[in-house]
């Protein structure tokens, strides 16, 4: 009980430690998630590595994953040393860059097609996923656009239309890949930032309704999406067809029970469950560590969300000229938590399959890299808040 009480005090403490330079619970939570991700990527990827490496190398994917994490940690460290004012000054340029990258990925011979989707741009030996950059870029752009403004329907074309246009263009380009999962996350980020800003709530309500109607319309219009939804509603009806991935994910979760079958003892990773080390890694985590392991992962994501959204975001809001930083901190925190919840929902069959990674854990270079950069920015916002409270000019 003493340990539990210590953790609760450590997480919920609203008074920042004046001797600390950054928010330690957020940093430690991200490190724990990344470290656990290395273990689980290795465990989940062994059968695929033995087949894909061409040399019977079981470490094929985990070595690449560790390289991605090291690169992400470096990029996150660089982002931490960049003043947050830099992101605000270049918000429009970042938005334009996002659109250009999302257009480029759709150009033949530029965008790489994997599993029927064009989501990657090859640069030498590297591949970047513009949809991951779009999540952070939209958070930066919207935080800057709504900062210090009172937006209302009275001046719709000047106030609200640019927001609607930005969200619409990015969403259309993401859906063209197609990447409905990233579109959903970008939409959630946008709604969160707009809700926290001083904006007409009727606009947010209308945008939510438009988004929901569009979501249903896109499912009806695309046969493969309709098959996914039907497979999601009753996966066991066609367990070898449209419900194959979900049924094997559910089998993995069921096999794990409360405490799991033990590390390395997953059956579904033996080439039964597709994307076992990427989008569906949580199913393998549930199988090997049980519901207890999944709850621990959710706890660490909640720590990042709670402290980033409520403590760092709210603290920046009460400091002079820090509304941009406040909105950006809340947007990033919401992004991590929402994407984790969507990934968990897909794994246990609460949501249709969307092809989203589990931040800091799933195998995937672009996801890890951009998540680390976003984490660096979040910690930088907290660092600047602390400096200002000490009377240090930044």
C-alpha positions in Angstrom: 0.0 0.0 0.0 2.9 2.4 0.7 4.2 1.9 -2.8 0.7 2.6 -4.3 0.3 5.7 -2.1 3.7 6.9 -3.2 2.9 6.5 -6.9 -0.4 8.3 -6.5 1.3 11.2 -4.7 4.0 11.3 -7.4 1.5 11.4 -10.2 -1.1 13.7 -8.8 1.2 16.2 -7.1 0.1 19.6 -8.5 2.9 21.6 -7.1 6.0 21.3 -9.3 9.3 20.4 -7.8 11.3 23.7 -8.1 14.6 21.8 -8.2 13.5 19.7 -11.2 14.0 21.0 -14.7 11.3 19.0 -16.4 8.3 16.9 -15.5 9.8 13.6 -14.3 6.6 11.5 -14.3 6.0 12.3 -18.0 9.6 11.5 -18.9 9.8 8.3 -16.9 6.4 7.1 -18.2 7.6 7.6 -21.8 10.9 5.8 -21.1 9.1 2.9 -19.4 6.7 2.6 -22.4 9.7 2.7 -24.9 11.7 0.1 -22.9 8.7 -2.2 -22.6 8.2 -1.6 -26.4 11.6 -3.0 -27.1 10.9 -6.2 -25.2 7.5 -6.7 -26.9 8.7 -5.8 -30.4 11.4 -8.5 -30.0 8.9 -11.0 -28.7 6.2 -10.3 -31.3 8.5 -10.0 -34.3 10.6 -13.2 -34.0 8.6 -15.3 -36.5 8.4 -12.4 -39.0 12.1 -11.6 -38.5 13.1 -15.2 -39.2 11.2 -15.0 -42.5 11.8 -11.4 -43.6 15.5 -10.9 -42.8 16.6 -13.5 -45.3 19.3 -14.7 -42.8 17.2 -16.4 -40.1 18.0 -13.4 -37.8 15.5 -13.2 -35.0 16.9 -9.7 -34.0 16.1 -8.2 -37.4 13.2 -6.0 -36.3 14.2 -5.3 -32.7 17.6 -3.9 -33.9 15.9 -1.6 -36.3 13.4 -0.7 -33.5 16.2 0.2 -31.1 17.8 2.4 -33.8 14.5 4.2 -34.3 14.3 4.8 -30.5 17.8 6.2 -30.4 17.1 8.4 -33.4 13.8 9.5 -31.7 15.6 10.2 -28.4 18.1 12.4 -30.3 15.4 14.2 -32.2 13.4 14.7 -29.0 16.5 16.1 -27.3 17.0 18.6 -30.1 13.3 19.6 -30.0 13.7 20.2 -26.2 16.5 22.7 -26.8 14.4 24.6 -29.4 12.4 27.5 -27.9 8.7 26.9 -28.2 8.4 30.4 -29.8 10.1 28.8 -32.9 7.2 26.5 -33.5 4.7 29.4 -33.3 6.7 31.6 -35.6 6.9 28.9 -38.2 3.4 27.4 -37.7 2.1 28.4 -41.2 5.3 27.1 -42.9 4.9 23.8 -41.0 1.2 23.6 -42.2 2.3 24.2 -45.8 5.1 21.6 -45.5 2.5 19.0 -44.2 0.3 19.6 -47.2 3.2 19.3 -49.6 4.3 16.0 -48.0 0.7 14.6 -48.0 0.4 15.5 -51.7 3.9 14.1 -52.5 3.0 10.7 -51.0 0.2 10.3 -53.5 2.4 11.0 -56.5 3.4 7.8 -58.4 7.0 6.7 -57.9 7.3 9.1 -55.0 4.9 7.5 -52.5 5.6 3.9 -51.5 2.6 1.5 -51.6 2.4 -1.0 -48.8 -0.7 -3.3 -48.3 -2.6 -1.2 -50.8 -2.0 2.2 -49.1 0.4 5.0 -50.1 1.6 6.3 -46.7 5.4 6.4 -47.0 7.9 8.5 -48.9 11.3 6.7 -49.5 14.4 8.8 -48.9 17.4 6.6 -49.6 17.3 3.8 -47.0 14.7 5.7 -44.9 11.0 6.0 -45.2 8.9 8.8 -43.7 5.2 8.7 -43.0 3.7 12.2 -43.6 0.6 11.3 -41.7 2.6 11.1 -38.4 4.1 14.5 -39.1 0.6 15.8 -39.8 -0.6 15.1 -36.3 2.1 17.3 -34.7 1.9 19.9 -37.5 -1.8 20.4 -37.1 -1.5 20.7 -33.4 1.1 23.5 -33.9 -0.8 25.3 -36.6 -4.2 25.2 -34.8 -2.6 26.2 -31.5 -1.1 29.2 -33.2 -4.2 30.2 -35.3 -6.7 30.3 -32.4 -4.2 31.8 -29.9 -5.4 35.2 -28.6 -8.4 35.3 -30.9 -12.1 35.4 -30.2 -13.6 33.4 -33.1 -17.3 33.5 -33.8 -19.9 32.9 -36.5 -20.2 36.7 -37.0 -17.0 36.7 -38.9 -17.1 33.2 -40.3 -15.1 33.7 -43.4 -12.3 35.5 -41.6 -12.3 33.6 -38.3 -13.6 30.1 -38.8 -13.3 29.2 -42.5 -9.4 29.0 -42.4 -9.7 26.5 -39.6 -12.3 24.4 -41.5 -10.2 24.6 -44.7 -7.0 23.4 -42.9 -8.7 20.5 -41.3 -10.6 19.7 -44.5 -7.5 19.7 -46.8 -5.4 17.6 -44.4 -8.3 15.1 -43.8 -9.0 14.7 -47.6 -5.3 14.1 -48.3 -5.0 11.5 -45.5 -8.2 9.8 -46.7 -6.7 9.6 -50.2 -3.8 7.5 -49.0 -6.1 6.0 -47.5 -5.5 6.5 -43.7 -8.7 6.8 -41.8 -7.0 6.1 -38.5 -4.7 9.1 -38.7 -7.6 11.2 -40.0 -9.5 10.3 -36.9 -6.6 11.3 -34.6 -6.0 14.6 -36.4 -9.8 15.4 -36.0 -9.7 14.6 -32.3 -6.6 16.8 -31.8 -8.3 19.6 -33.7 -11.5 19.3 -31.7 -9.6 19.3 -28.4 -7.6 22.4 -29.2 -10.6 24.3 -30.5 -12.6 23.3 -27.4 -9.9 24.6 -25.1 -9.6 27.9 -27.1 -11.9 30.8 -26.9 -14.1 29.8 -29.8 -17.8 29.7 -30.5 -19.0 26.3 -29.1 -21.6 26.1 -31.9 -18.8 25.8 -34.4 -17.3 22.9 -32.4 -20.7 21.2 -32.2 -21.3 21.7 -36.0 -17.8 20.4 -36.8 -18.4 17.3 -34.6 -21.6 16.6 -36.4 -20.0 17.1 -39.9 -17.2 14.8 -38.8 -19.5 12.1 -37.6 -21.7 12.2 -40.8 -18.6 12.2 -43.0 -17.2 9.2 -41.0 -20.4 7.2 -41.7 -20.5 8.3 -45.3 -17.0 7.2 -45.9 -17.7 3.8 -44.5 -20.8 3.4 -46.7 -19.0 4.7 -49.8 -15.9 2.4 -49.6 -16.6 -1.4 -49.8 -13.4 -2.3 -48.0 -14.3 0.0 -45.1 -17.8 -1.5 -45.0 -16.3 -5.0 -44.9 -14.1 -3.9 -41.9 -17.2 -2.6 -40.1 -19.2 -5.7 -40.8 -16.2 -7.8 -39.6 -16.0 -5.6 -36.5 -19.7 -6.1 -35.7 -19.6 -9.9 -36.0 -16.0 -11.1 -36.7 -16.8 -14.7 -35.9 -19.3 -14.9 -38.8 -16.4 -14.8 -41.3 -13.4 -15.7 -39.1 -11.3 -16.7 -42.0 -12.2 -13.7 -44.1 -13.1 -10.1 -43.1 -13.0 -11.0 -39.4 -9.7 -12.8 -39.5 -7.5 -10.1 -37.9 -9.9 -9.2 -35.2 -10.7 -12.8 -34.2 -7.1 -13.6 -33.8 -6.6 -10.4 -31.8 -9.5 -11.4 -29.5 -8.1 -15.0 -29.2 -4.7 -13.5 -28.1 -6.5 -11.3 -25.5 -8.6 -14.2 -24.3 -5.5 -16.5 -24.1 -3.7 -13.9 -21.9 -6.4 -13.7 -19.3 -5.6 -11.6 -16.3 -1.9 -12.3 -15.8 -0.9 -13.5 -19.3 0.8 -16.6 -20.6 4.3 -15.3 -19.9 6.8 -13.4 -22.0 7.6 -15.2 -25.2 4.7 -17.6 -24.9 2.3 -16.0 -27.3 0.7 -18.4 -29.9 -0.9 -15.7 -32.1 2.5 -14.1 -33.0 3.4 -17.4 -34.7 2.3 -15.9 -38.1 -1.4 -16.1 -37.1 -2.0 -12.5 -36.2 -1.1 -10.0 -39.0 0.8 -6.8 -37.9 1.6 -8.4 -34.6 4.7 -6.2 -34.0 3.1 -3.0 -35.3 -0.6 -2.1 -35.2 -1.7 -5.1 -33.2 1.2 -5.3 -30.7 -1.2 -4.7 -27.9 -2.8 -8.1 -28.6 0.5 -9.8 -28.1 1.1 -7.7 -24.9 -2.3 -8.8 -23.6 -1.6 -12.5 -24.5 1.8 -12.5 -22.8 1.3 -10.1 -19.8 -2.5 -10.3 -19.5 -5.0 -7.6 -18.7 -2.7 -6.5 -15.9 0.0 -5.5 -18.4 -2.5 -3.7 -20.6 -3.8 -1.7 -17.6 -0.2 -0.8 -16.6 0.4 0.6 -20.2 -2.9 2.5 -20.0 -1.8 4.0 -16.6 1.5 5.3 -18.1 -0.4 6.9 -21.0 -2.8 8.4 -18.5 0.1 9.9 -16.5 1.4 11.6 -19.7 -2.1 12.9 -20.5 -3.1 14.0 -17.0 0.2 15.9 -16.3 0.5 17.3 -19.8 -3.1 18.4 -20.2 -4.0 19.5 -16.7 -0.8 20.5 -15.1 1.5 21.8 -17.9 -1.3 23.0 -20.1 -3.2 24.8 -17.3 0.0 26.3 -15.8 1.0 27.8 -19.2 -2.5 29.2 -19.5 -2.1 31.2 -16.3 1.3 32.7 -17.4 1.6 35.8 -19.5 1.6 35.2 -23.3 1.6 31.4 -23.0 -1.7 30.5 -24.5 0.0 29.0 -27.6 2.1 26.8 -25.3 -0.9 25.8 -23.3 -3.0 24.7 -26.3 0.0 22.9 -27.8 0.7 21.0 -24.6 -2.9 20.0 -24.3 -3.1 19.0 -28.0 0.0 16.8 -27.7 -1.2 15.1 -24.5 -4.6 14.5 -26.0 -3.0 13.0 -29.1 -1.0 10.4 -27.2 -3.9 9.4 -25.0 -6.5 9.3 -27.8 -4.3 7.2 -30.1 -3.5 4.8 -27.3 -7.3 4.4 -26.5 -8.1 3.9 -30.2 -5.4 1.3 -30.6 -6.6 -0.5 -27.5 -10.2 -0.2 -28.7 -9.3 -1.8 -32.0 -7.4 -4.6 -30.3 -10.3 -5.7 -28.1 -13.0 -5.2 -30.8 -14.6 -2.0 -29.4 -13.6 0.0 -32.6 -13.2 -1.0 -36.2 -9.6 -1.8 -37.4 -7.9 1.5 -38.3 -4.2 0.7 -38.7 -2.8 3.0 -35.9 0.3 2.3 -33.9 0.6 2.3 -30.1 2.8 5.4 -29.4 6.3 4.6 -28.1 5.7 0.9 -28.2 4.8 -0.3 -31.8 7.5 -0.9 -34.4 7.6 2.0 -36.8 10.3 4.6 -37.4 8.1 7.6 -38.3 5.7 7.0 -35.3 8.5 6.8 -32.8 10.5 9.7 -34.2 7.5 12.2 -34.3 6.3 11.0 -30.9 9.7 11.7 -29.4 9.8 15.1 -31.0 6.3 15.9 -29.6 7.4 14.6 -26.2 10.5 16.9 -26.3 8.2 19.9 -27.1 5.9 19.0 -24.3 8.8 18.8 -21.8 10.2 22.1 -23.2 6.8 23.8 -22.5 7.0 22.6 -18.9 10.7 23.7 -18.6 9.9 27.2 -19.8 6.9 27.4 -17.4 9.3 26.6 -14.5 11.8 29.2 -15.7 9.2 31.9 -15.9 7.9 31.1 -12.4 11.4 31.5 -11.1 11.6 34.9 -12.7 14.0 33.9 -15.5 13.4 35.6 -18.8 13.2 33.1 -21.7 
